[in-house]
């Protein structure tokens, strides 16, 4: 089984840190096998076409940009 890759795009701001916390909670609640990576490099962020952070990328697919997702939203993305 493949390990899911979840990337948190952001500079380390409070909203970005909160997003990472919520993603970690969602992964813990679902038991999904996932690697969570924080991307703070602007080139890495811009590579996804993201101009506003925080953003969440699941297996290369940008799921949300510019706001902190709810834990329930993240659970929906990672269990589809």
C-alpha positions in Angstrom: 0.0 0.0 0.0 1.3 3.4 -0.9 2.0 6.0 1.7 -0.1 9.2 1.2 2.0 12.4 1.0 0.4 15.5 2.6 2.1 18.8 2.1 1.4 21.9 4.2 2.4 24.9 2.2 3.2 28.0 4.2 5.9 30.2 5.7 5.4 29.1 9.3 2.8 31.6 10.2 0.2 30.8 12.9 -2.4 29.8 10.4 0.1 27.4 8.7 1.0 25.9 12.0 -2.7 25.4 12.9 -3.3 23.8 9.5 -0.4 21.3 10.2 -1.9 20.5 13.6 -5.4 19.8 12.1 -3.9 17.6 9.4 -2.0 15.6 12.0 -5.2 15.2 14.0 -7.1 14.0 10.9 -4.3 11.5 10.1 -4.3 10.3 13.7 -8.1 9.9 13.8 -8.3 8.0 10.6 -5.2 5.9 10.9 -4.2 6.7 7.3 -0.6 5.9 6.5 0.7 9.4 5.6 3.8 11.4 5.4 3.2 15.0 6.4 5.7 17.5 5.0 5.9 21.2 5.8 6.9 23.2 2.7 8.2 26.6 3.6 10.3 27.3 0.5 8.6 29.9 -1.8 9.8 28.0 -4.9 8.2 24.9 -3.6 5.0 26.7 -2.8 4.9 28.5 -6.1 5.5 25.2 -8.0 1.9 24.3 -7.1 0.6 27.7 -8.3 -0.2 28.8 -4.7 0.1 32.5 -4.0 -1.9 32.6 -0.7 -1.0 30.3 2.3 -1.8 28.2 4.1 -2.5 25.5 1.5 -2.8 21.7 1.7 -1.7 19.3 -1.0 -2.6 15.6 -0.9 -0.7 13.4 -3.2 0.1 16.3 -5.6 -3.5 17.6 -5.6 -4.1 21.1 -4.1 -7.1 20.8 -1.8 -7.3 24.2 -0.2 -5.7 27.6 -0.5 -5.8 30.7 1.7 -7.5 29.3 4.8 -7.2 26.8 7.6 -9.2 23.6 6.8 -11.5 22.0 9.3 -10.4 18.6 10.6 -13.5 17.1 9.0 -12.5 18.5 5.6 -9.1 16.9 5.9 -10.6 13.6 6.9 -12.8 13.7 3.8 -9.8 14.4 1.5 -7.6 11.6 3.0 -10.3 8.9 3.1 -11.6 9.2 -0.4 
